[in-house]
Amino acid sequence: MILKRETFDKFLKKFGAKRVSPEAAEYLAKYIEEKAILLLKEAKVCAEHAKRSTVLQEDIRLARKNLNL
């Protein structure tokens, strides 16, 4: 897991999840990481297609559209 457990617990609490089992928190963290990695890989492809090495906000938007996220 890339995210630290304490950081993710703060994230959960901030959005109203006061009590979450460790298993559920770990599952959700892994799911979010998988989606973020998928999105970043697609955004990188979009940037490269535009002949850039820097990923811009527009690349992330296009990647979300391409991936239906």
C-alpha positions as CSV (number, residue, x, y, z in Angstrom):
1,M,0.0,0.0,0.0
2,I,1.4,3.4,-1.0
3,L,-0.8,5.4,1.4
4,K,0.1,5.3,5.0
5,R,-2.6,3.7,7.2
6,E,-2.8,6.8,9.4
7,T,-3.3,9.1,6.4
8,F,-6.0,6.9,5.0
9,D,-7.8,6.7,8.4
10,K,-7.8,10.6,8.5
11,F,-9.3,10.5,4.9
12,L,-12.0,8.2,6.0
13,K,-12.9,10.2,9.1
14,K,-12.9,13.4,7.1
15,F,-15.7,12.0,4.9
16,G,-17.8,10.7,7.7
17,A,-16.7,7.1,8.1
18,K,-16.2,7.1,11.9
19,R,-15.9,3.3,12.3
20,V,-14.4,1.2,9.6
21,S,-12.9,-2.3,10.1
22,P,-9.2,-2.7,9.3
23,E,-10.1,-5.1,6.5
24,A,-12.5,-2.7,4.9
25,A,-10.1,0.2,5.1
26,E,-7.3,-1.8,3.6
27,Y,-9.6,-3.1,0.8
28,L,-10.8,0.5,0.0
29,A,-7.3,1.9,0.1
30,K,-6.1,-0.8,-2.4
31,Y,-9.1,-0.1,-4.6
32,I,-8.4,3.7,-4.6
33,E,-4.7,3.1,-5.3
34,E,-5.5,0.8,-8.3
35,K,-7.8,3.4,-9.8
36,A,-5.3,6.2,-9.2
37,I,-2.5,4.2,-10.9
38,L,-4.8,3.3,-13.8
39,L,-5.8,7.0,-14.2
40,L,-2.2,8.2,-14.0
41,K,-1.0,5.7,-16.6
42,E,-3.8,6.7,-19.0
43,A,-3.0,10.4,-18.3
44,K,0.6,9.8,-19.1
45,V,-0.4,8.2,-22.5
46,C,-2.5,11.3,-23.2
47,A,0.4,13.6,-22.4
48,E,2.7,11.6,-24.6
49,H,0.2,11.7,-27.4
50,A,0.3,15.5,-27.2
51,K,4.1,15.3,-27.4
52,R,4.6,16.4,-23.7
53,S,6.4,14.7,-20.8
54,T,4.4,16.7,-18.3
55,V,0.9,15.5,-17.3
56,L,-1.5,18.3,-17.2
57,Q,-5.0,18.6,-15.8
58,E,-6.5,18.2,-19.2
59,D,-4.7,14.9,-19.6
60,I,-6.3,13.7,-16.3
61,R,-9.7,14.9,-17.5
62,L,-9.3,13.1,-20.8
63,A,-8.0,10.0,-19.1
64,R,-11.1,10.0,-16.8
65,K,-13.3,10.2,-19.9
66,N,-11.4,7.4,-21.7
67,L,-11.6,5.1,-18.6
68,N,-15.2,6.1,-17.7
69,L,-14.2,7.2,-14.2
